[in-house]
Amino acid sequence: MGQKLKIAGWISIGAMAGALTTVQLQAVARAGMAPLPLEELQQLAAVFGMVKTDYVEPVDEKKLITDAISGMVAGLDPHSQYFDKKTFKE
């Protein structure tokens, strides 16, 4: 009976250590994330709205966003390129 309690105790300690490690790693991961640049995101949303309402021809929202993402990634360096789901599958 004593041996079974020892094993159960070690299993409990291992489970608790695993849970605490998981919680700690999640906290570290969240702390490493930089806050969103809200001012710049508001500017992006404003430009998106202006293009959508004021451009000479109607624009496709999905294409506009995809092209914005492509431009953002292409601006990183000459080797970076964004692939949407369809292009990535090809």
Contacts in CASP RR format, 6 or more apart in sequence:
PFRMAT RR
TARGET T0000
AUTHOR 0000-0000-0000
METHOD contacts of the structure
MODEL  1
MGQKLKIAGWISIGAMAGALTTVQLQAVARAGMAPLPLEELQQLAAVFGM
VKTDYVEPVDEKKLITDAISGMVAGLDPHSQYFDKKTFKE
44 68 0 8 1.000
48 64 0 8 1.000
48 65 0 8 1.000
48 68 0 8 1.000
51 59 0 8 1.000
51 64 0 8 1.000
52 59 0 8 1.000
52 61 0 8 1.000
52 64 0 8 1.000
66 82 0 8 1.000
66 84 0 8 1.000
69 82 0 8 1.000
70 81 0 8 1.000
70 82 0 8 1.000
71 82 0 8 1.000
72 82 0 8 1.000
73 80 0 8 1.000
73 81 0 8 1.000
73 82 0 8 1.000
74 80 0 8 1.000
74 81 0 8 1.000
74 82 0 8 1.000
END
